[in-house]
Amino acid sequence: MLELRPAPLATVSPGVPKILQEGYFVRFTDAWPDTLSHVKGKFFQVEKTNQVPHDLSYIIQTANYRDVDLSNATGGERIYPENTKTLYEVALGFKPGNYLVHFYIPAGEYMHRLEYSGMVPDVT
C-alpha cells in the first residue's frame, strides 16, 4: 500500500517520546492558515504538561457507524483549547477488534487526502 503524506505543519524537538514533555520545542510552519496567526510561523517551548483523560465508550452494532466530533461545536466533545496559549495533544486508542476509522482534520477534510477509497495514486 502506498501512502502519500502531506508536508508536516509542525515539528517537535526532541522527537522522542511521542507525548510532549516539559522543555520540548514546537515550531508551527508558515503553512498554517491566516486565521491561526497567533501560531503561524512561530516557535514555542512547552512550560508545563497536564494529562487530562477524556474517555469515550460506545458499543457500535454490526454494519453501523458513529461520528465523534472532538471540536467545541454544539454536540461536540468540547476538548479544543479556548486559550490561544494552550497546545493540546490528542492520543487515541481503541480496544481490540475490527475497525474502519476515518479521521477528518479539520472537519470535512479527510486526513489521508485521497479523493476516493481504492484510489491508486500515479507515482510515475
N, C-alpha and C positions, 0 to 999 in steps of 0.2 A: 504494500500500500504506500502510495506516495502522498506525503502531506506537505502542502505549501504553507509556510508560516510567514506572517507579515513581520516587518521590521519591529523590534521591540520599541515601546513608547516610554519605557522607564528602565533604569538599571539600578541594581543594588550592589554595594560593595561593603565588606567581602561577601561573596556569593554563597557561602555555606555557613550554617544550616539554612533550610528553606524558610523558616519563620524569622521575621525581622527581630533583631535584638537591639538593646540599648547601644548607642555608639555607631550603629550602621549608618551608611550614607545612601540616600536615594536621590537619583537625578531623573527629572522629567524632561524629555526631549522637546524640541520645538514643534513636534507633530501633534501635540495636544491641542484641542480646539480653543479658539479665542475666548469662549465662554468660561474657560478654566485658566484665565490669565494669571491667577494667583499661584499656579504651579508650572505653567508652560515655560520650558527652558530654564527652570531653576533647580537648585541643588539644596538638599536638606539633610540634617542629621537627626536620627531618632534619639530623643531625650529620655523617653520613658515608655515602657510597654505595659499593656494591661490586657490580658486574655479574658474575653467575655464569651462564655459558651452560650450558644443560641440553638438549642436542639429543636429540630422539627421532625415529626414522625408521622408517616402516612402509610396506610395499607391501600395499595392500588390493585384493583381487580384485574384479572387477565384481560388483555386487549383493551385496556383503558389507559388514560394518561392523567397527569397532574401538572399544572403550571404553577410554579412557585416564583413569586416576584419578590426579590430582596430589597427593592427600592422603597423610598418613602412615600410612594404614591398611595392613594386610597386603596385599601385592600392588600397592600404590600406588607412585607415583614418589618419595614421601617428600620433597617440596620445601617443605612447610609449615614455618614457623619454630617452633622449640621454645622460644625465649626470648621472653617477653612484651614485651621492649623492641626487638624486631626487626620491621620492616614489610617485607613482600615485595610487589613489584610485578611482575606477570607479563605479558610480551608474547608473544603467539602469532603465528606466521607459517606460511603454507602455500606450498608450491611451486605453480606454475601447474597448473591442472586443474579439473575439475568436482567440487565437494564439496557435501555437505549436512551441516552441522555443527550440533549442538545442545549448548549449554552448560548445565550444571546447577550452580548455585552457591547454597547448599551442595548436596551430593549429594542427588538426589531432588527438588530444586526447580528447575524449568525457568526459565532466566533471563528469557525473554520473557514468561512468565506468562500465556499464552493457554491456555485449557482444552483445546483440541484443534486439530490442524492444519486450516487452511482456515477457521478461525473468523473471522467478521466482527463486530467489536465494535459495539454500538449507541452511536452518538455523538450521539444526539438529546438 
